[in-house]
Amino acid sequence: MSKPLLHLVFGGEVDDPQGMDFTDTDNLDIVGIFPNYAAALDAWRGASHTHVDNASMKYTIVHLHRLLEPEDDAEGEA
């Protein structure tokens, strides 16, 4: 059994839809932490879809496992 590769999904209002400058970091929507990229991607799609009509709302996936254990990143991941 492989170890979980943790991913965080969160979002919020941004100044520029092409950037990552969140306007109100006190009110970020923390969707959750997921054990693999596929689960995080599903959550990201769901959260993004609920705000499809709001161009200033942006969700992202953070590869927590890369921050926690950067030496393991040499193995690669999609």
C-alpha positions, -999 to 999 in steps of 0.1 A, spaced: 0 0 0 15 34 -10 16 62 14 -9 91 10 3 121 -10 -16 149 8 -32 177 -12 -51 208 0 -79 223 -20 -89 259 -12 -102 290 -29 -114 326 -26 -119 359 -43 -89 371 -63 -80 405 -77 -71 391 -111 -85 358 -123 -51 351 -139 -33 355 -106 -32 341 -71 -36 373 -50 -65 365 -28 -85 396 -17 -97 384 17 -75 357 32 -96 357 64 -125 342 44 -108 316 22 -129 285 15 -110 255 27 -125 226 8 -103 200 25 -72 179 26 -72 148 3 -51 116 3 -42 118 -34 -43 140 -65 -73 124 -80 -95 130 -50 -82 166 -47 -90 172 -84 -125 159 -80 -130 183 -50 -114 212 -69 -138 206 -99 -168 205 -76 -159 237 -57 -149 255 -90 -182 244 -106 -203 259 -78 -187 293 -86 -186 291 -124 -205 324 -128 -181 343 -106 -148 350 -125 -131 364 -94 -136 332 -74 -106 309 -78 -98 274 -64 -64 258 -63 -47 225 -54 -16 226 -32 6 196 -31 12 194 6 33 163 4 58 183 -17 61 209 11 63 183 39 88 160 22 104 178 -8 130 150 -12 102 126 -22 93 149 -51 120 133 -72 97 103 -76 72 126 -95 35 128 -97 8 139 -121 
